[in-house]
Amino acid sequence: MPTKTELTELIKHHLTEARAISKAAEDADRDFTPEEADRLREHMAKATSARADLEKLKGNDELRKALADLGDDIALNAKTDSDGRRRTASGFELPSAGKSLGEQFTESEEYRGLLATAPGGTFGQKQRVQSGMAGFKSLITGASDTSAGAFVVNDQLGLQVGLDAFQRPLTLRDVVTQGTTASDTVEYVRVTSVTNAAAPVAEATSAAAPTAPGGAGALVPNAGGGYKPESALATAKVTAVVKTIAHWIPVTKRALSDAAQIRTLIDAFLRYGLEEELEDQMISGDGTGENFDGLGNVSGVQAQAWDTDILTTLRRAKTKVRTVGRSIANAYLLNPADLETVDLLQDNEGRFYFGGPGGVGSASVLWGLPVIETEAVPAGVGYVGDFRKAILWDREQATVQVTDTHLDFFVRNLVAVLAEMRAAFGVIQPNAFVEVDLTA
């Protein structure tokens, strides 16, 4: 095995040769030739092998030092003094292998010193017998930071509750129709009204065309002409513009490097923030600036006024979805405060309708429909409808990016962590939804 000096020189030689090949290609502004590539790989492989051998030699030095330290502790390195006593490098006197433990104790200097304190060789009734312990190493204790306590590492559990303790559940995305788009705008057809005039029609008994004028000059069909009734479907072309939802936070590079857990926390926090704002926009967006045209501000959504009590009002709203919107409702949206009101409802004997404090939880189902509890809906207002007739188009899924080029972050070892997403939202049939007034 070559020496450390020889290995160091060998590494330097191969790296110098490799650099010369690389520089020649750089100066000529060209790629490596096949021959140069082979030589470059050969030099790099030999440098890597020499580096590995050098690390092994360094490891041997560390092993020798550790063995020497261990040998001192277990008396392998003990030396005999001029008085014939064997001591370790730290000064601890080793017992003679030819004497018993009792002999070693009674012949020790500490024991002879102890006898000198006892007149006539006897100890007083209350005299404390203790031999000297000079030469022993200091006590190793876990209670001291300068002893074994320095090796006691606190158990770092991190953030046990998780960020979800500060986040509201998001479920509105689960009930609307999911779509994607590759454009910055989405044009879709919104149904504004439907007139169904379908009726049984008698067979024609006359070929005469309508001649009698009706209201506003319109012609009235001949009663025996077998004319079919005309229905109407009013639509409007609507453009939904893709909006960008984003936010960022500054973080030090040391925090990102030293605490691996923080990367996950930041990622989860930033992504959640996007989804929370997205849900707010789908309900409350006012359509101005960069806001969605949210459900609460779309023209044509039906309204249900307060009627008798909260359960009756919610049931009548569901009926409007069916009879006016000609749709099948698939969910209620309620603010937590209003859902609490529902949970606390009692009959005339004081019994809770929905299980009370001993039940399994809140009213998760009302009138056969799942209840979505969301703070995106203001207190005192609820929604019911066929949410399949609302569409969320994802243009760009949520992404998290990191950069140090913001302002003077590079020289301050700071990075900006940015999360953003792009999406559009549209309601294709407004009267399939009902806004419910929950205030008595």
C-alpha positions in Angstrom: 0.0 0.0 0.0 1.5 3.4 -1.0 2.0 6.0 1.8 -0.3 9.0 2.3 2.2 11.3 0.6 2.4 9.0 -2.4 -1.3 8.8 -2.7 -1.7 12.5 -2.4 0.7 13.0 -5.3 -1.0 10.4 -7.3 -4.4 12.1 -6.9 -2.9 15.5 -7.8 -1.3 14.0 -11.0 -4.5 12.4 -12.3 -6.6 15.5 -11.6 -4.0 17.7 -13.3 -4.1 15.5 -16.4 -7.9 15.5 -16.4 -8.1 19.2 -16.1 -5.6 19.7 -19.0 -7.9 17.5 -21.3 -11.0 19.5 -20.2 -9.3 22.9 -20.7 -8.2 21.9 -24.2 -11.8 21.2 -25.2 -13.0 24.4 -23.5 -10.4 26.6 -25.3 -11.4 25.1 -28.6 -15.1 25.5 -27.8 -15.9 21.9 -28.7 -17.0 18.6 -27.1 -14.5 15.9 -26.1 -13.2 13.6 -28.7 -13.8 9.8 -28.1 -10.1 9.4 -27.2 -10.2 12.4 -24.8 -13.3 11.1 -23.2 -11.7 7.7 -22.6 -8.5 9.3 -21.1 -10.6 11.6 -19.0 -12.6 8.7 -17.5 -9.4 6.8 -16.9 -7.7 9.6 -15.0 -10.9 10.3 -12.9 -11.2 6.6 -12.1 -7.6 6.4 -10.9 -8.0 9.6 -8.9 -11.1 8.3 -7.2 -9.4 5.0 -6.4 -6.4 6.7 -4.9 -8.7 9.0 -2.9 -10.5 5.9 -1.4 -7.1 4.4 -0.5 -6.1 7.6 1.2 -9.3 7.6 3.2 -8.5 4.1 4.4 -5.1 5.2 5.6 -6.6 8.1 7.5 -9.1 5.7 9.0 -6.2 3.5 10.2 -4.6 6.4 12.0 -7.9 7.1 13.8 -8.2 3.4 14.7 -4.6 3.4 16.2 -5.4 6.5 18.3 -8.7 5.0 19.5 -6.8 1.8 20.4 -4.2 3.7 22.3 -6.9 5.5 24.3 -8.7 2.3 25.0 -5.4 0.6 26.0 -4.8 3.3 28.6 -8.2 2.7 30.0 -7.9 -1.1 30.3 -4.2 -0.9 31.4 -2.7 -2.2 28.2 -0.3 0.8 28.2 0.6 0.6 31.9 4.3 1.1 32.9 6.2 0.0 36.0 7.6 2.8 38.2 11.0 2.8 39.9 9.3 1.5 43.1 7.9 -1.5 41.3 4.3 -0.3 41.1 2.5 -0.5 37.8 0.5 2.6 36.9 -1.5 3.7 33.8 -0.7 6.9 31.9 -3.5 8.7 34.0 -1.8 7.7 37.3 -4.0 4.9 38.4 -2.1 2.2 40.4 -2.8 -1.3 39.1 -3.0 -4.2 41.6 -0.5 -7.0 41.6 -1.8 -10.1 40.0 -0.2 -12.3 42.7 -2.1 -10.9 45.7 -5.7 -11.3 46.8 -8.0 -8.4 46.9 -7.8 -8.4 50.8 -4.0 -8.4 50.7 -3.9 -5.6 48.2 -6.2 -3.5 50.4 -4.3 -4.1 53.7 -0.9 -3.4 52.1 -2.0 -0.2 50.4 -0.7 3.2 51.4 -4.3 4.3 52.0 -4.9 1.5 54.5 -1.7 2.3 56.4 -2.7 5.9 56.6 -6.0 4.9 58.0 -4.4 2.8 60.7 -2.3 5.8 61.8 -5.5 7.6 62.7 -6.6 4.8 65.1 -4.7 4.9 68.5 -3.8 1.4 69.6 -5.2 0.0 66.3 -8.8 0.5 67.3 -11.4 2.9 66.0 -13.8 4.9 68.2 -17.5 3.9 68.4 -18.6 6.8 66.1 -15.5 7.1 64.1 -16.1 6.9 60.3 -13.8 4.5 58.5 -12.9 5.7 55.0 -9.8 4.9 52.9 -8.2 7.5 50.6 -9.0 7.1 46.9 -6.1 9.2 45.5 -5.3 8.4 41.9 -8.8 7.4 40.8 -10.4 9.2 37.9 -13.2 11.7 38.4 -16.7 10.2 38.8 -18.5 9.9 35.5 -22.0 11.2 36.1 -25.0 11.8 33.8 -26.1 14.8 35.9 -23.2 17.0 34.8 -22.7 18.6 31.4 -19.0 18.3 31.8 -19.2 14.5 32.3 -21.4 11.8 30.8 -24.3 14.3 30.8 -22.6 15.8 27.7 -23.5 12.6 25.8 -27.2 12.8 26.9 -29.1 14.2 23.8 -32.5 15.6 24.3 -35.2 13.7 22.4 -36.3 16.1 19.7 -39.9 15.3 18.8 -40.6 18.3 16.6 -44.0 19.6 15.9 -46.3 16.9 17.3 -49.7 18.4 16.5 -48.9 19.1 12.9 -50.1 22.1 10.9 -53.5 20.6 10.5 -54.3 21.8 14.0 -54.4 25.3 12.6 -56.1 24.4 9.3 -59.8 24.0 8.5 -61.0 20.9 6.5 -61.4 21.6 2.8 -64.1 19.6 1.1 -65.8 21.9 -1.5 -63.4 20.9 -4.2 -64.6 17.3 -3.7 -68.2 18.0 -4.7 -67.8 20.3 -7.7 -66.9 19.1 -11.2 -63.1 18.9 -11.8 -61.7 20.1 -15.1 -58.4 21.2 -16.6 -57.5 23.8 -19.2 -54.4 24.6 -21.3 -55.5 28.2 -21.9 -55.7 31.4 -19.9 -59.5 31.8 -20.5 -62.3 29.3 -20.6 -65.4 29.9 -22.6 -68.5 27.9 -21.6 -72.2 28.0 -22.0 -74.3 29.0 -19.0 -78.0 28.0 -19.0 -80.0 31.0 -17.9 -83.6 29.7 -18.3 -85.6 26.8 -19.5 -89.1 26.7 -20.7 -90.6 23.3 -21.2 -93.8 23.5 -23.2 -94.0 19.9 -24.1 -97.7 18.7 -24.4 -99.7 16.1 -26.2 -100.6 17.2 -29.8 -103.7 16.1 -31.8 -103.4 14.9 -35.3 -103.8 17.6 -38.0 -107.3 18.0 -39.4 -106.5 20.9 -41.7 -103.7 22.0 -44.0 -104.5 25.6 -43.6 -101.8 27.9 -42.5 -102.3 30.2 -39.5 -104.0 33.4 -40.7 -105.6 35.0 -37.6 -103.4 37.6 -36.0 -102.7 37.3 -32.3 -101.2 39.6 -29.7 -98.5 42.0 -31.0 -99.3 41.0 -34.6 -98.3 37.4 -34.1 -100.1 34.7 -36.1 -102.3 32.3 -34.2 -101.9 28.7 -35.4 -104.9 27.0 -37.0 -106.5 25.0 -34.3 -106.8 21.9 -36.5 -103.3 22.2 -38.0 -101.5 19.8 -35.6 -99.0 22.5 -34.5 -96.5 21.4 -31.9 -95.8 23.7 -28.9 -92.4 25.5 -28.8 -90.1 25.3 -25.8 -87.2 27.6 -25.0 -83.7 27.2 -23.7 -81.9 30.4 -23.0 -78.1 30.3 -22.8 -75.3 32.8 -22.6 -71.6 32.5 -23.5 -69.5 33.2 -20.4 -65.8 33.6 -20.2 -64.0 32.5 -17.1 -60.5 34.0 -16.8 -57.7 31.9 -15.2 -56.6 33.5 -12.0 -53.3 33.2 -10.1 -53.4 32.5 -6.4 -50.0 32.8 -4.6 -48.2 33.6 -1.4 -44.6 33.3 -0.1 -42.5 33.4 3.1 -38.8 34.2 3.7 -36.7 31.5 5.3 -33.0 31.4 6.2 -30.8 28.9 4.3 -29.6 27.6 7.7 -33.1 26.8 8.7 -33.7 24.9 5.5 -30.3 23.0 5.9 -30.4 22.3 9.6 -34.0 21.3 10.1 -35.1 18.9 7.4 -38.6 18.8 8.9 -39.1 22.5 8.1 -39.1 21.8 4.4 -42.2 19.6 4.8 -43.9 22.1 7.1 -43.3 25.0 4.7 -44.5 22.9 1.8 -47.7 21.8 3.6 -48.4 25.3 5.0 -48.0 27.0 1.6 -50.0 24.5 -0.3 -52.8 24.5 2.2 -53.0 28.3 2.0 -53.7 28.1 -1.7 -56.5 25.6 -1.2 -58.1 27.7 1.5 -58.1 30.9 -0.6 -59.4 28.8 -3.6 -62.4 27.6 -1.5 -63.1 31.2 -0.4 -63.0 32.4 -4.0 -65.4 29.7 -5.2 -68.0 30.9 -2.8 -67.4 34.6 -2.1 -65.4 35.8 -5.1 -67.0 39.1 -6.4 -65.7 38.8 -10.0 -63.7 42.1 -9.7 -60.0 42.3 -10.4 -58.3 39.0 -9.8 -61.3 37.5 -8.0 -63.4 34.5 -9.2 -67.0 35.0 -10.0 -68.0 33.0 -6.9 -71.3 31.2 -6.3 -72.5 33.9 -3.9 -72.3 36.5 -6.7 -73.5 34.7 -9.8 -76.7 36.1 -11.3 -79.5 33.6 -11.4 -78.8 31.7 -8.2 -82.2 31.2 -6.4 -82.9 32.6 -2.9 -84.8 31.0 0.0 -86.1 33.2 2.8 -86.3 32.2 6.4 -89.3 30.0 7.0 -90.5 28.8 10.5 -87.1 27.3 11.6 -83.7 26.4 10.3 -84.6 22.8 9.4 -87.7 23.9 7.5 -85.9 26.6 5.7 -83.2 24.2 4.5 -85.7 21.7 3.4 -87.6 24.2 1.3 -84.4 25.3 -0.4 -83.7 21.7 -1.4 -87.1 21.6 -3.0 -86.4 24.7 -5.1 -83.3 22.9 -6.5 -85.5 20.1 -7.7 -88.6 22.0 -8.9 -87.2 25.2 -10.3 -83.6 24.2 -11.1 -84.7 20.8 -12.3 -81.6 19.3 -10.6 -80.7 16.9 -7.9 -79.0 18.6 -5.0 -75.9 16.8 -3.7 -74.7 18.9 -0.7 -75.4 21.6 1.8 -72.8 24.3 2.6 -73.0 25.7 6.1 -70.9 27.9 8.3 -69.7 26.2 11.6 -71.8 28.7 13.6 -75.0 27.6 11.7 -74.1 24.0 11.9 -73.8 24.4 15.7 -77.3 25.8 15.7 -78.6 22.7 14.0 -76.6 20.4 16.4 -78.2 22.1 19.4 -81.8 21.7 18.2 -84.0 20.0 20.8 -87.5 18.6 20.9 -90.2 19.6 23.4 -88.7 17.2 25.9 -85.2 18.7 25.7 -83.8 15.8 23.6 -81.3 16.7 20.9 -82.3 15.8 17.4 -78.8 14.9 16.3 -77.5 12.9 19.2 -76.3 15.7 21.4 -73.1 15.6 23.4 -73.3 11.8 23.5 -73.7 11.4 19.8 -71.1 10.6 17.2 -70.7 14.2 16.0 -72.3 17.0 14.2 -75.2 16.7 11.8 -73.2 15.3 8.9 -76.4 14.6 6.9 -79.5 16.9 6.6 -82.5 15.8 4.6 -80.5 13.1 3.0 -77.7 15.3 1.8 -74.1 15.5 3.1 -73.2 18.7 5.0 -70.0 20.5 4.2 -68.9 22.7 7.1 -66.9 25.6 5.7 -65.9 29.0 6.9 -65.9 30.1 3.2 -69.7 30.6 3.7 -70.5 33.6 6.0 -72.5 32.9 9.1 -76.3 33.3 8.6 -76.1 32.1 5.0 -76.2 28.6 3.6 -76.1 27.0 0.1 -77.7 23.9 -1.3 -77.5 22.7 -4.9 -76.2 20.4 -7.5 -72.5 21.3 -7.2 -71.8 19.1 -10.2 -73.0 22.1 -12.2 -70.1 24.2 -11.0 -66.8 23.5 -12.6 -63.2 24.2 -11.3 -60.7 24.2 -14.1 -57.1 23.7 -13.0 -54.6 25.5 -15.3 -51.5 24.9 -13.1 -51.5 22.7 -10.1 -50.0 24.0 -6.9 -46.2 24.4 -7.0 -43.6 25.4 -4.5 -40.4 27.3 -5.7 -37.4 28.5 -3.8 -35.0 31.3 -4.9 -32.4 33.6 -3.3 -32.5 36.2 -6.1 -35.2 38.3 -4.4 -33.9 41.7 -3.3 -30.6 41.2 -1.3 -31.5 37.7 -0.1 -28.4 36.2 -1.7 -25.9 38.2 0.5 -28.1 37.7 3.5 -28.4 33.9 3.2 -32.2 34.1 2.8 -34.5 32.4 0.4 -38.0 33.2 -0.7 -40.3 30.2 -0.7 -43.2 30.8 -3.1 -46.3 28.7 -3.7 -48.8 29.4 -6.5 -51.5 27.9 -8.5 -53.7 29.0 -11.4 -57.4 28.1 -11.9 -60.7 29.2 -13.2 -64.2 28.7 -11.9 -67.6 28.8 -13.5 -71.3 28.0 -12.7 -73.0 26.5 -15.8 -76.5 26.5 -14.3 -77.1 29.1 -11.6 -80.7 28.1 -10.8 -79.4 24.7 -9.7 -78.3 26.4 -6.5 -80.1 28.2 -3.7 -78.8 30.7 -1.3 -80.5 30.2 2.0 -81.2 32.9 4.6 -80.6 31.3 8.0 -81.4 34.3 10.2 -84.8 34.3 11.9 
